[in-house]
Amino acid sequence: MTKDERLSLICQHLYSHGESTIQAIADVTKASLATIRRDLLTLEADGTIHRTHGGARIAKNAGVEVAFDLRENQNLYAKRAIAEVAYERIVPGSTVFLDAGTTVLQLARRLRLDPVPLSVFTNCLNVAQVLMNTPGITIVLLGGQLRAENASMVGALAEAMIENLWFDQLFLGAGAIAPDACIYSLDASEAQLNQKMLARAGSTWLLVDSSKFDQRLTYRVAPLTEALTVVSDEQLSSKWQARLKELGCGLLTGSSQSMAAEDLKA
C-alpha cells in the first residue's frame, strides 16, 4: 500500500467511525504504529484530522461529511432543543416539508411522540421511516437519486417533483452558516434541491445549532433574509444574534441545558 492509499484509508476509517485509536487505525491499514503516527501528523498539517490523546478524529472544519448516524449524535441536546421549539410552530392540518438532516430528524422524532394531523413531504429516508405509521400523518417521499451520505433523495427527479408542489411550512437544515450570512452545503445536488424547496414554501424555519455558524462549506444555498426564521440553541453568539436581527431574520432559541436536565431526570 502506498502512502497516499494509506492516508485515504485512514480518512475513510475516521469518516465512518468518528474518533479512533492509533492502534485501531494501524490494524485497519496493517501499518506500524510509528508509520501511523507520521501519517496522522501529515493529515493534521493538512487540516483534515485532529490528533487526540492516543488517537485521532476528523477535524471540525475539514469539509467532509461524517456518516449520518454519527452526525445525529453530535450536539444532540442542542438539536433536541431546536426540535422542541420547531414542534411548537407546526400548524396542525398543514402541508410541511421536512428536509434531510440530523436536526430535522429530531423534529420528526418529536412529532412521532406527539402526533398532529399533517401532510409531510420529505426527501429523507430516515425521516420517512421515523414517521411511518404515525397516526394522522401522511408521508410523501420524493423520488430521485439516493445520496447515501445523507440518507436523502436528490437529483433531477426530486427537483421536478418539488416544482409541482407547495408547502405551508419548510423545516430546513444547514451544513454551515458562513461569515457572509449565507447557508452552505457540502454537496451540489443537496444545495440545488434546497434552493427549490425555499422557492416553494410559504414559511421557512431554518433549524441549525450554534456550532454551524462561522463555518464554511463549498456550495451556496441561499442568503439569510427576512423570509427565514432561524431556530438555534442558547449557545448562539451575541454577534450572530445581532447579525440576524440586522438581516431581518426571525430568531428563536431552545435550551440544550433543559434537554440534558430532562435526560438526567429520566
N, C-alpha and C positions, 0 to 999 in steps of 0.2 A: 504494500500500500504506500503510495506517495504521500508526501506531507500535505499537499492540497486535498487529497482524498481523505486523509485522516482529519484535517480541520473541518471539512464538510461533514464528516460523520459525527464529530463532536458536536457541531452546531445542531444537526438533526436530532441527536440524542437529547440535548438540552431543550430544544423546542418542544419535544414530546414529553419530557419528564420534569421540566422546571429545574430546580436546583438538584445537583447531583454531586456525589463524592468523586474525588480523583480516582479512587480505586475502581468505582463503577465505570467511569469513563475508560480507564485502562483495560478493564475486562471487555468492554464493547469493541474497542479498537485493537485489542491484542498488542498493545504497545507498553513499554516500560513506564513506571511512574515518573522517572526523570524526563522521558520524552513528553509525556502528557503535561508535566509542569511547564516545559518550554513552549508547548503548543498553546497552553492557556495564557501564557504571557503574551504570545503573538496575538491571540484573539482579543485579549484585554486592550492591547495597544491599538487595535483597530476599532475599539468601541463596541464590539459585538457581544462580549460577555463581561461579567463582573466576577472576579475571584472572591471566594468566601473562605472561611477557615476550614481547610480540608476539602474544598470542592469549588464549584462554580455555578453560576446561573446566568441566564440571558440578561444582558444589560437593559435597564428600563427604557432607554431611548434607542434601542438597536434597530428599530424599524422593521421588526419581524413579527409574525403572527404566531403567538403561542397557541397550543391546542385549546379548543373551545372549553373542554371540561376543566382545564387548568385555569383559564381566564375567569370562568364562572365563580371560582372561589377567591379570586383576588378582590380585595376591598369589599368583601361580601356584606358586611354590616352597612356600609355606605349604600350599596346597591339596594339592599332591602329597605333602607330608609327612604331612598328615592322612589322605590316602587310603591311604598305606602302613601306617599304624597300624591303620586300619579293616580293611584287607585281611587282616591277621593275625588279626582277630577273627571272620572269617566262618567259619561251621560248614559244612563240606562236606556235601552231601546235604540241606541245609535249604531252606526257602522264605523268601526275603528280599524286602523291598520297597525299591527304590531311588527316592528322591524326586527331583523335578525341581529341579535346582540345579547350579551350576558346580563346587562341591566334590564333590558326589556323582558328578558326571560323571567326575571324576578317579579315583574308586574304580572306576567302570565301565571306564575305560581300563586300570587296573591289573589288573582281572580278565581283560581281553582278553589281556594279556601272559602271565599265568599262570592259566589257567582252572582252576576247581574245579567239580565237579558241583553244580549249583544249579537251583532253580526261581526265576526272577527275575520279580517283578511291578514295573511302573513306570508312572508317568503322564508320563514324559519321552520325547519323540520322539528326542532326541539319545542318551539312554542306550540305548534300544532299538536304535538304528542302530549304536552302537559295539559292542554285544554280539551283533548279528545274526550268525548262523553261527559262533558261538564253540563249540568242542567241549564237550559236557557241560552246556551251559547252555540251558535252555528259557526263553523270554521270553513274558510276557503283558503286553500294553499296554492300559491302561484306555481305555475309550471315554469320550465326553463332548464338551465344547466345547473347541476348540483355543484356547489362550491363547498367541498368537504371541510375546509379550514374554518368555516363559519357556520356550517350546517345550514347553508342558505341556498335559495334558488335565485339565479341571476341570468343575465343574457337577454337576447332579443325577444324571446317568447314572454319572459316575465315583464319586460318593458312594454310590449304591445298590450298585455293584459291590463297593466296599470293605466294606460292611456284611455281605456274604456270604462274606468271606474271613478267613483267619487267617494271620499271618506269624510265623515264628520270630524273625526279626530285621528291624527297620526302621532304615534309614540315612537320616536326615532332615537336610536343610539348614536354614538360617535366614537371613532377611533382616537381622535385628537381634536383639541381646540388650540389652534396656533396663535402666536402673538399678533397676527394680522386679523384676529377676530373672525376667522373662517373655520368651518368644520372640514376635517380631512379624513380620508380613509386610506388604508394600506393597499386596497385593491381597486383597479379602474372600473371593473364591472359593478362592484358594490357602490362606488361613488355615483356612477351613471344612473343606477336604479334608484338610489336615494334622491337624486335630483328629480326624477319622475314622480316619486312619492310626494315630495314637497309641493309640486305643482298641482296635485290632485287632492289636497286636503283642506278642509275648512279651517281647522286649527291644528297647530303643531306643537308638541311637547317634546323638548329635547332632554332625554334622560342621560345625564353624564356626570360621573363622580368627579370630585375635585382633582384627582390625580391626572386627569386627562387634559387639564388646562396647561398652557405654555408648552405643549408637546407638538411635535411635527411629524406628519406622515406625507406620503407622496401625492395623493390625488385629492384635489379640492372638490368639496361637495357643494357648499354654499356659504355665504356670509351670515353672520349673526345679525338679525334685523328685528324690527318691532313685530314682525309676523310670528316670532318664536317666543315660547315661554320655556326658559331653562329651568330644569329641576335638578338640583345638585344636593350636596351634603354640607354640613355646617363647617367643614374644613376649607371651603372655598375662600380664597384670599380676599381681603378687603379691596385690593387693587382690582380684581376681576369683578367683584360686586359693583364697584363704581363704574367700571368699563361697561358692564351690561346695562346699567342704568342710562349711561350716555348713549348707548346704541338703541335704546328704546325697548329692549327685551324685557319681558316679564321674568321674574326670578322667584323661585320657591325653593326652600331648603328643608331637608329632613335631618333628623338627628340619628347618626350612626351609634352614638353612645346609648341612646334609649333602646335601640335594637339589640345591642350587646347585653344590656341590663335584662331585657326580656329573656334572652337566651339563658342567662345565669339563673333567673327565677325558675325557668322550665327545668 
